[in-house]
Amino acid sequence: MFWPRSAAAANALQREAVENTRLGIPILIGLDVIHGHRTIAPVPLAMAASFDPELVESLARLSATEARSGGVTWTFSPMVDVSRDPRWGRAVEGFGEDVHLTAVLGAAMVRGYQGNDLSAPTAIAATAKHFVAYGQPEGGRDYNGVDVSSHRLRNVYLEPFRAAVDAGVASVMASFNTVAGVPMHANRALMTAVLKDEWGFAGVVVGDADGVRNLLPHGVAGSLPDAVRGSYSAGLDVEMGGAPTEVALSAESVDPARIDDAVARVLGLKEALGLFDDPYVAEGAELVEPTEAARRLVRVAAARAAVLLKNDGTLPLSAPARVLVTGPYAESTDHLGAWTQSFAAPSTSIVDELRHRLPQSDVRAMPGVSFFGDRRDDVDAAATAALDCEVVIVCVGEPSALSGEAASRSELSLPGRQADLIRAIAGTGIPFVVVLANGRPLVVADWIDVAPAVLEVWHGGTEAPAAIVDLLLGDQEPAGRLPMSFPRSAGQVPIYYAHENTGRPATVRGSLDLESADIGLHGPDNVQEKYTSKYLDLDLGPQFAFGHGSGYAAFTHSAPRLSLAEIDADDLTAGATVTVAIDVTNTSNRAGDEVVQMYVHDVVASVAPPVRRLIAFERRTLAAGATATVEFAVGGDQLGFWTTDAAAATFVVEPGLFRLHVGASLDSTQPVELRVV
């Protein structure tokens, strides 16, 4: 059952099941606790920007504690779909474009929800979703089909689910999409052969809402009973949506052993949750509003999730005498983000928080424009008001409703006249800052060059406005990193850093100069660039790449060092590792956070490797002037990949040269070479 919104009502459901049914079996009570229950944390995409697994685990534990106090036993989170298409609205619900980051944070969230004992009052059953490849629908349109190679399926989309299973996730949710023409709710090859048989997953496979019923319009079932039988035969254990399972699942239509298996998995989950011992919760102990500790945690999380996209020194702000706050987010309280329930604690506004923190300043508010544009928009009035102020804070972005399920966009620019407002403020010559609140990467090319400082704050949750003011005034460090690339244009999507190199990689942008375009392939070296993989009308690469970000503090890195320059492949397979070390120094006069990232490039492999692939990261806080050594262990798990050219997929570590790139972002790494023999 879905949660009936209070501990008392949940207890009443359990009492009915235990006392008034033939077998007296307690029920599972589920809810979409995605990034908070009463206290709302930053959206998962923002959590990913923190590059902080311990923080993500703590946020999940907070959610579990609040939800379990009300009788919730099962959440449909985390979403571990790798997503490389920001047009897809549910990108907000996951951890971005990278396999390793998604796997690490997904496992951390599972640990946070479930703890060491599912029967504990601070634990709920987690669900890894959506199995599988749901994050790469054609055209970025939600629910659309996915046609993916077995190589990419294994090395990209399945890996975070494997990590969740290894972390002990209690359930896995089937996705809405097809994979190679087979809807996942009827995909025995993946739900049973891979998930249950190959990986040994002993938990529950649950359908998504009406996913079984959707097999009819998919065209693979002629009736609802047929759809039910097909799903359960493929490996589904729990149907979500009310399809007639009791009619469709007969001994004549579905192997009784398969039904026994599904029942045993559900009963096992209830046993692990302690429901047979005590299915009730203490109604007087239900957490119905955020505690002060919960507010402090999500406030810190919202700050740690922020990414400083650019800064010319305007940030952090000193206490200005007169400040204008403009843009649709100036007075908006829409900071909770997608997938929050109506009973969640609300947020305040950025203007309210600024006035509270700067009582001696004249903090003025003028939205200037609405989110989508209407007759009340007055860009000129906002620009005029800016002339009488020392600094302007332009608060723009997407409202929460523009991201989440069934919220795909074909255009990724700021909606309405928000870009006009930024350019108008820039035209005044008054110093200004852009605060960007959104649930996906946006196209910012039409205004980014005129903005002196841009702070990406995402949808930060209950305490987002307070955290934003902490960042603006320098009380917190905006040291997050992008978990997903910002494209230059929607036409550039999908764009992601871990792509395979082509046989004709580009090194310079294209040109629309028709005269130079007529020169043949065999001309000078610079002409060879005509026949390379690029767009004629865009610079190479994204506007901001995965891992981009900085902070107010400044850091230097030593050259990376290896404990071994050469290692045997068999030793790696047996568990041996090589240590990579780098010294990081805070050269500024303030404490700050550095996010050290390590990428690998398999220089020559049996299949075309990604140009780089994240294999390790660490966020480290350093005092002013301090130096710390960051170490990473590199083993077979980091250097190998799945081969799919045989009947069964095999994980291999191939001999050869591996180039490790270590640094604070993709464009500031230093290489060191490791040879596997």
C-alpha positions as CSV (number, residue, x, y, z in Angstrom):
1,M,0.0,0.0,0.0
2,F,1.0,3.6,-0.4
3,W,1.5,5.6,2.8
4,P,-1.8,7.0,4.1
5,R,0.0,10.2,5.4
6,S,0.3,9.5,9.2
7,A,1.5,7.0,11.7
8,A,-2.0,6.5,13.0
9,A,-3.4,5.7,9.5
10,A,-0.4,3.4,8.8
11,N,-1.0,1.5,12.0
12,A,-4.7,1.2,11.1
13,L,-3.7,-0.5,7.8
14,Q,-1.3,-2.8,9.5
15,R,-3.9,-3.7,12.1
16,E,-6.4,-4.6,9.4
17,A,-3.9,-6.8,7.7
18,V,-2.7,-8.6,10.8
19,E,-6.0,-8.9,12.7
20,N,-8.7,-9.2,9.9
21,T,-7.1,-11.3,7.2
22,R,-6.8,-15.1,7.0
23,L,-3.0,-15.3,7.2
24,G,-2.4,-12.1,9.3
25,I,0.6,-11.0,7.2
26,P,1.6,-7.4,7.7
27,I,1.9,-5.2,4.6
28,L,4.6,-3.2,3.0
29,I,3.9,0.6,3.1
30,G,5.7,2.5,0.3
31,L,6.3,6.1,-0.6
32,D,8.4,8.1,-3.0
33,V,10.9,9.4,-0.4
34,I,13.3,10.8,-3.0
35,H,15.3,13.5,-1.3
36,G,13.4,14.0,1.9
37,H,10.2,13.3,3.8
38,R,9.4,16.3,6.0
39,T,12.8,17.9,5.8
40,I,13.7,18.3,2.1
41,A,17.4,18.0,1.0
42,P,18.8,19.1,-2.3
43,V,17.5,17.2,-5.3
44,P,19.7,14.1,-6.1
45,L,21.4,15.8,-9.1
46,A,22.5,18.5,-6.6
47,M,23.6,15.9,-4.1
48,A,25.8,14.5,-6.8
49,A,27.4,18.0,-7.3
50,S,28.6,17.8,-3.7
51,F,31.0,14.8,-4.6
52,D,30.4,13.8,-1.0
53,P,29.3,10.2,-0.4
54,E,29.2,10.6,3.4
55,L,26.9,13.6,3.1
56,V,24.6,11.7,0.7
57,E,24.4,8.8,3.1
58,S,23.6,11.1,6.0
59,L,20.8,12.7,4.0
60,A,19.3,9.3,3.2
61,R,19.5,8.3,6.8
62,L,17.6,11.5,7.8
63,S,14.9,10.7,5.2
64,A,14.6,7.1,6.4
65,T,14.3,8.2,10.1
66,E,11.5,10.7,9.4
67,A,9.6,8.3,7.0
68,R,9.9,5.2,9.2
69,S,8.5,7.2,12.2
70,G,5.3,7.6,10.2
71,G,5.0,4.0,9.3
72,V,6.7,4.1,5.8
73,T,8.8,0.9,5.3
74,W,9.8,1.1,1.6
75,T,11.1,4.0,-0.6
76,F,11.4,4.0,-4.4
77,S,14.9,5.6,-4.3
78,P,17.7,5.9,-5.2
79,M,17.5,6.5,-9.0
80,V,20.8,5.2,-10.4
81,D,20.1,5.8,-14.1
82,V,23.1,7.3,-15.8
83,S,21.7,10.2,-17.8
84,R,23.6,12.0,-20.5
85,D,20.6,13.9,-21.9
86,P,19.5,17.0,-20.0
87,R,16.3,17.3,-22.0
88,W,15.1,14.3,-19.9
89,G,13.2,15.7,-16.9
90,R,14.2,12.9,-14.6
91,A,17.8,13.8,-14.8
92,V,17.0,15.8,-11.6
93,E,16.3,12.5,-9.8
94,G,19.7,10.9,-10.5
95,F,23.4,11.5,-10.1
96,G,24.3,12.7,-13.6
97,E,26.3,11.4,-16.5
98,D,29.1,9.5,-14.9
99,V,29.1,5.8,-14.1
100,H,31.5,5.8,-11.2
101,L,29.9,8.8,-9.4
102,T,26.4,7.3,-9.9
103,A,27.6,4.0,-8.5
104,V,29.3,5.4,-5.5
105,L,26.5,7.8,-4.5
106,G,23.8,5.2,-5.2
107,A,25.5,2.8,-2.9
108,A,25.9,5.5,-0.3
109,M,22.2,6.3,-0.5
110,V,21.3,2.6,-0.1
111,R,23.5,2.4,3.1
112,G,21.8,5.6,4.4
113,Y,18.3,4.3,3.9
114,Q,18.8,0.8,5.1
115,G,21.7,1.0,7.7
116,N,22.9,-2.3,9.1
117,D,19.5,-3.5,10.2
118,L,16.3,-3.0,8.2
119,S,14.2,-3.5,11.3
120,A,15.7,-0.5,13.0
121,P,13.4,2.6,13.6
122,T,15.8,4.6,11.4
123,A,15.7,2.3,8.4
124,I,13.5,1.7,5.3
125,A,13.9,-0.6,2.3
126,A,15.6,1.1,-0.6
127,T,14.9,0.6,-4.3
128,A,17.4,1.0,-7.1
129,K,15.6,2.3,-10.1
130,H,14.9,2.2,-13.0
131,F,16.3,-1.1,-14.3
132,V,17.7,-0.4,-16.9
133,A,18.9,2.3,-19.3
134,Y,15.8,4.5,-18.6
135,G,18.1,7.5,-18.4
136,Q,18.9,7.5,-22.2
137,P,15.5,7.6,-23.9
138,E,15.4,8.6,-27.6
139,G,15.1,12.3,-28.0
140,G,15.2,12.8,-24.2
141,R,11.4,12.1,-24.1
142,D,10.4,10.3,-20.9
143,Y,9.2,6.7,-21.3
144,N,10.7,6.5,-24.8
145,G,12.5,3.5,-26.2
146,V,16.2,2.8,-25.7
147,D,18.3,1.1,-28.3
148,V,21.7,0.4,-26.7
149,S,24.6,-1.8,-27.5
150,S,25.4,-4.7,-25.2
151,H,28.8,-3.1,-24.6
152,R,27.4,0.2,-23.4
153,L,24.6,-1.5,-21.5
154,R,27.3,-3.5,-19.5
155,N,29.8,-0.8,-19.1
156,V,27.6,2.2,-18.4
157,Y,23.9,1.5,-17.5
158,L,24.2,-1.8,-15.6
159,E,27.2,-0.9,-13.5
160,P,25.4,1.4,-10.9
161,F,22.7,-1.3,-10.4
162,R,25.4,-3.8,-9.8
163,A,27.0,-1.5,-7.2
164,A,23.5,-1.1,-5.5
165,V,23.1,-4.9,-5.4
166,D,26.6,-5.2,-3.9
167,A,25.5,-2.6,-1.2
168,G,22.6,-4.8,-0.3
169,V,19.7,-2.9,-1.8
170,A,16.4,-4.5,-0.8
171,S,14.5,-4.0,-4.1
172,V,15.0,-3.1,-7.7
173,M,12.4,-1.3,-9.9
174,A,11.8,-2.2,-13.5
175,S,11.8,0.7,-16.0
176,F,9.1,1.9,-18.4
177,N,11.4,1.7,-21.5
178,T,12.2,-1.0,-24.0
179,V,15.8,-2.2,-24.4
180,A,16.5,-3.5,-27.9
181,G,12.7,-3.7,-28.5
182,V,11.8,-5.7,-25.3
183,P,9.9,-3.7,-22.6
184,M,11.8,-4.0,-19.3
185,H,8.6,-5.2,-17.5
186,A,8.8,-8.3,-19.7
187,N,12.5,-8.6,-20.1
188,R,13.6,-12.0,-18.7
189,A,17.1,-11.7,-20.1
190,L,17.8,-8.7,-17.9
191,M,15.4,-9.1,-14.9
192,T,16.2,-12.7,-14.3
193,A,19.3,-13.9,-16.2
194,V,21.4,-10.9,-15.2
195,L,19.9,-9.4,-12.1
196,K,18.8,-12.5,-10.2
197,D,20.9,-15.3,-11.7
198,E,24.2,-13.7,-12.6
199,W,24.4,-11.1,-9.8
200,G,22.6,-13.3,-7.2
201,F,20.1,-10.6,-6.3
202,A,17.8,-12.0,-3.6
203,G,15.5,-9.0,-3.1
204,V,12.3,-7.9,-4.6
205,V,11.8,-6.7,-8.2
206,V,9.0,-4.2,-8.3
207,G,7.2,-2.8,-11.3
208,D,6.8,0.9,-11.9
209,A,3.4,2.5,-11.8
210,D,1.2,0.7,-14.4
211,G,4.3,-0.7,-16.0
212,V,2.6,-4.1,-16.4
213,R,-0.5,-2.5,-17.9
214,N,1.8,-0.5,-20.3
215,L,2.7,-3.8,-22.0
216,L,-0.5,-3.5,-23.9
217,P,0.3,-0.2,-25.8
218,H,3.9,-1.5,-26.1
219,G,2.3,-4.2,-28.3
220,V,3.8,-7.2,-26.5
221,A,0.6,-8.4,-24.7
222,G,-2.9,-8.8,-26.1
223,S,-4.7,-8.5,-22.7
224,L,-4.1,-7.4,-19.2
225,P,-3.9,-11.0,-17.9
226,D,-1.4,-11.8,-20.6
227,A,0.7,-8.7,-19.5
228,V,0.6,-9.9,-15.9
229,R,1.7,-13.4,-16.8
230,G,4.5,-12.1,-19.1
231,S,5.8,-9.8,-16.4
232,Y,5.9,-12.4,-13.6
233,S,7.4,-15.0,-15.9
234,A,10.1,-12.5,-16.8
235,G,11.0,-12.0,-13.1
236,L,8.7,-9.4,-11.6
237,D,7.8,-10.0,-8.0
238,V,5.5,-7.1,-7.1
239,E,3.1,-5.3,-9.5
240,M,2.4,-1.6,-9.0
241,G,-0.8,-0.3,-10.3
242,G,-3.7,-2.7,-9.7
243,A,-3.4,-5.2,-12.5
244,P,-5.5,-8.4,-11.8
245,T,-2.6,-10.6,-10.6
246,E,-4.9,-12.9,-8.6
247,V,-6.8,-13.8,-11.8
248,A,-3.8,-14.0,-14.2
249,L,-1.4,-16.0,-12.1
250,S,-2.6,-19.6,-12.2
251,A,-0.6,-22.8,-12.1
252,E,-1.5,-23.4,-15.7
253,S,-0.1,-20.1,-16.9
254,V,2.9,-19.4,-14.8
255,D,5.3,-21.9,-13.3
256,P,4.3,-22.4,-9.6
257,A,8.0,-22.3,-8.6
258,R,8.2,-18.7,-10.1
259,I,5.2,-17.7,-7.9
260,D,6.7,-19.3,-4.8
261,D,9.9,-17.4,-5.5
262,A,8.1,-14.1,-5.8
263,V,6.1,-14.7,-2.6
264,A,9.3,-15.8,-0.7
265,R,11.1,-12.6,-1.8
266,V,8.2,-10.4,-0.5
267,L,7.9,-12.3,2.8
268,G,11.7,-12.2,3.2
269,L,11.6,-8.4,2.9
270,K,8.8,-8.1,5.5
271,E,10.8,-10.4,7.8
272,A,14.0,-8.2,7.3
273,L,12.0,-5.1,8.2
274,G,10.8,-6.7,11.4
275,L,7.2,-6.5,10.5
276,F,6.3,-10.0,11.7
277,D,7.6,-9.0,15.1
278,D,6.1,-5.6,15.3
279,P,4.3,-4.0,12.3
280,Y,3.4,-0.8,14.3
281,V,5.1,2.5,15.0
282,A,4.7,4.7,18.0
283,E,2.2,7.3,16.9
284,G,3.3,9.9,19.5
285,A,6.9,9.7,18.2
286,E,6.1,10.5,14.6
287,L,8.4,13.2,13.2
288,V,6.0,15.7,11.6
289,E,8.3,18.7,11.2
290,P,12.0,19.2,10.8
291,T,14.2,19.2,13.8
292,E,16.9,21.8,14.2
293,A,19.5,19.2,13.5
294,A,17.7,18.2,10.3
295,R,17.6,21.8,9.2
296,R,21.3,22.2,9.8
297,L,22.1,19.1,7.8
298,V,20.2,20.1,4.7
299,R,21.4,23.7,4.9
300,V,25.0,22.4,4.8
301,A,24.1,20.0,2.0
302,A,22.6,22.8,-0.1
303,A,25.8,24.8,0.3
304,R,28.0,21.9,-0.5
305,A,26.0,21.1,-3.6
306,A,26.5,24.6,-5.1
307,V,28.8,25.0,-8.1
308,L,30.7,28.2,-8.8
309,L,30.5,28.2,-12.6
310,K,32.5,31.4,-12.9
311,N,33.7,34.3,-10.7
312,D,35.7,37.4,-11.5
313,G,36.1,38.3,-7.8
314,T,32.6,39.7,-7.3
315,L,31.9,36.8,-4.9
316,P,31.8,36.6,-2.0
317,L,30.0,39.8,-1.3
318,S,30.8,42.2,1.5
319,A,27.8,43.7,3.2
320,P,26.5,46.2,0.7
321,A,24.6,49.3,1.8
322,R,22.0,48.9,-1.1
323,V,21.4,45.6,-2.9
324,L,18.8,44.8,-5.5
325,V,17.5,41.2,-5.7
326,T,15.8,40.6,-9.0
327,G,14.5,37.7,-11.2
328,P,11.7,35.3,-10.7
329,Y,13.5,33.5,-7.8
330,A,14.0,36.7,-5.8
331,E,10.9,36.3,-3.8
332,S,9.9,32.7,-4.8
333,T,9.7,29.9,-2.2
334,D,9.9,27.2,-5.0
335,H,13.2,25.7,-3.8
336,L,12.1,22.2,-2.8
337,G,12.4,20.7,-6.3
338,A,10.7,17.8,-8.0
339,W,9.4,14.8,-6.1
340,T,8.4,16.5,-2.8
341,Q,5.1,15.8,-1.1
342,S,2.5,18.3,0.0
343,F,3.3,17.7,3.7
344,A,7.0,18.7,3.3
345,A,8.4,21.7,5.2
346,P,8.4,24.8,3.0
347,S,11.3,27.1,2.3
348,T,11.6,30.8,2.6
349,S,12.9,33.2,-0.1
350,I,16.3,34.5,-0.9
351,V,15.1,38.1,-0.2
352,D,13.7,37.1,3.2
353,E,17.1,35.5,4.1
354,L,19.1,38.4,2.9
355,R,17.1,40.9,4.9
356,H,17.4,38.6,8.0
357,R,21.2,38.4,7.6
358,L,21.8,42.0,6.5
359,P,19.6,44.1,8.8
360,Q,21.8,47.2,8.2
361,S,21.5,47.0,4.4
362,D,18.8,48.2,2.2
363,V,17.7,45.0,0.5
364,R,15.3,45.8,-2.4
365,A,13.2,43.2,-4.3
366,M,12.0,43.6,-7.9
367,P,11.3,40.3,-9.8
368,G,11.6,42.2,-13.2
369,V,10.3,39.1,-15.0
370,S,8.3,36.0,-14.3
371,F,9.5,32.5,-15.0
372,F,7.6,32.2,-18.3
373,G,7.0,35.8,-19.3
374,D,3.8,37.7,-19.0
375,R,2.5,41.3,-19.4
376,R,3.8,42.2,-15.9
377,D,7.4,41.7,-17.0
378,D,9.4,45.0,-16.7
379,V,13.0,44.5,-17.6
380,D,13.6,48.2,-17.9
381,A,12.3,48.9,-14.5
382,A,14.6,46.4,-12.9
383,A,17.6,47.9,-14.8
384,T,16.7,51.3,-13.6
385,A,16.4,50.1,-10.0
386,A,19.8,48.6,-10.3
387,L,21.4,51.9,-11.0
388,D,20.7,53.0,-7.4
389,C,22.4,49.9,-5.9
390,E,25.9,48.8,-5.1
391,V,25.3,45.2,-6.3
392,V,22.6,43.2,-8.0
393,I,21.7,39.6,-7.3
394,V,19.9,38.1,-10.3
395,C,18.0,35.0,-9.3
396,V,16.9,33.0,-12.3
397,G,16.2,29.4,-13.3
398,E,13.5,26.8,-13.8
399,P,10.6,26.3,-11.5
400,S,10.4,22.9,-9.9
401,A,7.6,21.8,-12.2
402,L,9.9,21.9,-15.2
403,S,11.9,18.9,-14.0
404,G,10.9,15.5,-12.8
405,E,8.8,12.8,-14.3
406,A,7.0,13.6,-17.6
407,A,8.9,16.9,-17.8
408,S,11.1,16.6,-20.8
409,R,12.1,19.8,-22.6
410,S,13.2,20.3,-26.2
411,E,14.7,23.7,-25.4
412,L,17.2,24.1,-22.6
413,S,17.5,27.9,-22.3
414,L,16.1,29.9,-19.4
415,P,12.4,30.2,-20.0
416,G,10.6,33.5,-20.5
417,R,12.6,36.7,-20.6
418,Q,15.1,35.8,-17.9
419,A,18.1,36.0,-20.3
420,D,16.9,39.5,-21.3
421,L,16.9,40.5,-17.6
422,I,20.5,39.3,-17.2
423,R,21.7,41.2,-20.2
424,A,19.8,44.4,-19.1
425,I,21.4,44.3,-15.7
426,A,24.8,43.7,-17.4
427,G,24.2,46.8,-19.4
428,T,24.0,49.0,-16.4
429,G,27.6,48.5,-15.4
430,I,26.6,47.7,-11.8
431,P,28.4,44.7,-10.3
432,F,26.1,41.7,-10.3
433,V,25.8,38.0,-9.6
434,V,23.6,35.4,-11.2
435,V,22.1,32.8,-8.9
436,L,20.9,29.8,-11.1
437,A,18.3,27.4,-9.6
438,N,17.3,24.5,-11.8
439,G,16.9,20.8,-12.0
440,R,19.0,20.0,-15.0
441,P,21.9,21.4,-17.0
442,L,20.8,24.5,-19.0
443,V,22.0,26.2,-22.1
444,V,23.5,29.5,-20.9
445,A,25.4,30.6,-24.0
446,D,23.2,33.6,-24.7
447,W,24.2,35.4,-21.5
448,I,27.1,33.6,-19.7
449,D,29.8,35.9,-21.2
450,V,28.2,39.1,-19.7
451,A,27.8,37.7,-16.2
452,P,30.8,38.4,-13.9
453,A,29.9,35.6,-11.4
454,V,27.5,32.7,-11.7
455,L,26.5,30.4,-8.8
456,E,24.6,27.2,-9.7
457,V,22.5,26.3,-6.6
458,W,20.0,23.8,-8.2
459,H,16.8,23.1,-6.2
460,G,18.3,23.0,-2.8
461,G,15.4,22.0,-0.5
462,T,13.9,23.4,2.7
463,E,17.0,25.4,3.7
464,A,18.1,26.5,0.2
465,P,17.6,30.2,0.6
466,A,19.6,30.3,3.9
467,A,22.4,28.2,2.2
468,I,22.4,30.5,-0.8
469,V,22.9,33.6,1.4
470,D,25.7,31.7,3.3
471,L,27.4,31.2,-0.1
472,L,26.9,34.8,-1.3
473,L,28.4,36.2,1.8
474,G,31.3,33.8,2.0
475,D,30.2,31.9,5.1
476,Q,30.2,28.7,3.1
477,E,32.4,27.5,0.2
478,P,30.7,26.9,-3.2
479,A,33.1,24.0,-4.0
480,G,30.8,21.6,-5.7
481,R,31.5,20.2,-9.1
482,L,29.2,19.6,-12.1
483,P,27.8,16.0,-12.2
484,M,26.5,16.6,-15.7
485,S,27.9,18.7,-18.6
486,F,26.2,22.0,-19.6
487,P,25.8,21.9,-23.4
488,R,26.4,24.9,-25.6
489,S,23.2,24.2,-27.5
490,A,20.3,21.7,-27.2
491,G,21.4,20.5,-30.7
492,Q,24.7,19.3,-29.1
493,V,22.9,16.8,-26.8
494,P,23.8,14.2,-25.8
495,I,27.2,15.5,-24.8
496,Y,29.3,13.9,-22.1
497,Y,33.0,13.7,-21.3
498,A,33.5,9.9,-21.3
499,H,32.8,9.5,-25.0
500,E,34.7,7.2,-27.3
501,N,37.2,8.8,-29.6
502,T,36.3,8.7,-33.3
503,G,38.7,7.9,-36.1
504,R,38.6,11.6,-36.9
505,P,38.6,13.5,-33.7
506,A,38.4,17.3,-34.0
507,T,40.9,19.7,-32.4
508,V,39.5,23.0,-33.6
509,R,35.9,24.2,-34.1
510,G,34.2,24.1,-37.5
511,S,33.5,27.0,-39.8
512,L,30.6,28.2,-41.9
513,D,33.0,29.8,-44.3
514,L,32.0,28.2,-47.6
515,E,35.2,29.1,-49.4
516,S,37.3,27.1,-46.9
517,A,34.8,24.3,-46.9
518,D,35.4,23.7,-50.6
519,I,39.1,22.7,-50.1
520,G,39.7,19.0,-50.4
521,L,40.7,16.4,-47.9
522,H,44.3,16.2,-49.1
523,G,45.2,19.8,-48.6
524,P,47.4,21.3,-45.8
525,D,47.2,19.9,-42.2
526,N,44.9,22.6,-41.0
527,V,42.4,21.8,-43.9
528,Q,42.3,18.2,-42.6
529,E,40.1,19.6,-39.8
530,K,37.2,19.9,-42.2
531,Y,36.8,16.1,-42.1
532,T,36.6,15.7,-38.4
533,S,33.8,15.0,-35.9
534,K,32.3,18.4,-34.9
535,Y,29.6,21.0,-35.6
536,L,30.3,23.8,-38.1
537,D,28.5,26.3,-35.9
538,L,29.7,25.5,-32.4
539,D,32.9,25.5,-30.4
540,L,34.2,22.1,-29.4
541,G,33.0,20.5,-26.2
542,P,30.3,21.6,-23.7
543,Q,29.9,25.0,-22.2
544,F,30.9,23.6,-18.8
545,A,32.2,20.0,-18.6
546,F,31.5,17.3,-16.0
547,G,33.6,18.0,-12.9
548,H,33.8,21.7,-13.5
549,G,33.8,24.0,-10.5
550,S,36.1,26.0,-8.2
551,G,35.4,27.9,-5.0
552,Y,36.6,31.0,-3.1
553,A,39.8,29.3,-1.9
554,A,42.7,28.6,-4.3
555,F,44.8,25.4,-4.5
556,T,47.9,24.0,-6.1
557,H,48.6,20.4,-6.8
558,S,51.9,18.6,-7.0
559,A,52.7,16.1,-9.7
560,P,51.0,12.8,-9.1
561,R,53.2,9.9,-7.8
562,L,52.8,6.1,-8.4
563,S,53.8,3.5,-5.8
564,L,54.5,1.2,-8.8
565,A,55.0,2.2,-12.5
566,E,54.3,-1.4,-13.7
567,I,52.1,-4.2,-12.4
568,D,51.1,-7.6,-13.7
569,A,47.5,-8.0,-15.0
570,D,47.1,-11.3,-13.1
571,D,48.1,-9.5,-9.8
572,L,45.4,-6.9,-10.5
573,T,42.8,-9.6,-11.1
574,A,43.8,-11.2,-7.8
575,G,43.2,-7.9,-6.0
576,A,46.5,-6.0,-6.0
577,T,46.5,-2.2,-6.3
578,V,48.7,0.7,-7.1
579,T,48.6,3.8,-5.0
580,V,48.4,7.2,-6.7
581,A,49.3,10.2,-4.4
582,I,49.1,13.9,-4.9
583,D,49.9,16.8,-2.6
584,V,47.2,19.5,-2.4
585,T,48.0,23.0,-0.9
586,N,45.5,25.7,0.0
587,T,47.3,28.8,-1.2
588,S,44.6,31.3,-0.1
589,N,43.9,33.1,3.2
590,R,40.7,31.2,3.9
591,A,39.8,27.6,4.5
592,G,38.3,25.8,1.5
593,D,37.3,22.6,-0.2
594,E,39.1,21.0,-3.1
595,V,37.6,18.1,-5.1
596,V,40.5,15.9,-6.4
597,Q,39.4,13.8,-9.4
598,M,41.2,10.9,-11.1
599,Y,40.5,9.7,-14.6
600,V,41.9,6.9,-16.6
601,H,42.6,6.6,-20.3
602,D,43.3,3.0,-21.6
603,V,45.6,4.1,-24.4
604,V,45.2,0.9,-26.6
605,A,42.4,-1.6,-25.9
606,S,40.5,-4.3,-27.8
607,V,37.5,-2.0,-28.0
608,A,37.5,1.8,-28.4
609,P,37.9,3.1,-24.9
610,P,36.4,6.4,-23.5
611,V,38.8,9.3,-23.9
612,R,38.7,9.5,-20.1
613,R,36.7,7.8,-17.3
614,L,36.4,8.8,-13.7
615,I,37.7,6.1,-11.4
616,A,38.2,8.0,-8.0
617,F,37.5,11.3,-6.3
618,E,37.8,12.9,-2.9
619,R,36.5,16.2,-1.5
620,R,39.0,17.5,1.1
621,T,38.7,20.6,3.4
622,L,42.0,22.4,4.0
623,A,42.8,25.3,6.3
624,A,44.5,28.4,4.8
625,G,48.1,27.5,3.9
626,A,47.6,23.8,4.7
627,T,48.9,20.9,2.6
628,A,47.4,17.4,2.5
629,T,48.3,14.3,0.6
630,V,45.4,12.6,-1.2
631,E,45.8,9.0,-2.1
632,F,43.8,6.7,-4.4
633,A,44.1,2.9,-4.9
634,V,44.0,1.8,-8.5
635,G,43.1,-1.9,-9.1
636,G,41.5,-4.2,-11.6
637,D,38.0,-2.7,-10.9
638,Q,39.2,0.7,-12.0
639,L,41.2,-0.4,-15.1
640,G,39.1,-3.2,-16.5
641,F,35.9,-3.3,-18.5
642,W,33.2,-5.7,-19.6
643,T,33.6,-7.6,-22.9
644,T,30.5,-8.7,-24.7
645,D,31.8,-10.5,-27.7
646,A,31.2,-13.9,-26.2
647,A,28.0,-15.8,-25.0
648,A,28.6,-14.5,-21.5
649,A,29.9,-11.0,-20.5
650,T,33.4,-11.1,-19.0
651,F,35.2,-8.5,-17.0
652,V,38.8,-8.2,-18.2
653,V,41.9,-6.2,-17.4
654,E,44.0,-6.0,-20.6
655,P,47.8,-5.4,-20.6
656,G,49.0,-2.1,-21.9
657,L,49.6,1.5,-21.1
658,F,47.1,3.4,-18.9
659,R,47.3,7.2,-18.5
660,L,46.0,8.4,-15.2
661,H,44.9,12.1,-15.0
662,V,44.7,13.6,-11.6
663,G,43.5,17.2,-10.8
664,A,40.6,19.5,-9.8
665,S,38.8,19.3,-13.1
666,L,39.1,17.7,-16.5
667,D,41.0,20.7,-17.9
668,S,43.4,21.0,-15.1
669,T,44.7,17.4,-14.6
670,Q,48.3,16.2,-14.6
671,P,49.1,12.8,-16.2
672,V,51.0,9.9,-14.8
673,E,51.5,6.6,-16.7
674,L,51.0,3.0,-15.4
675,R,51.8,0.0,-17.4
676,V,50.0,-3.3,-17.0
677,V,52.0,-6.3,-18.2
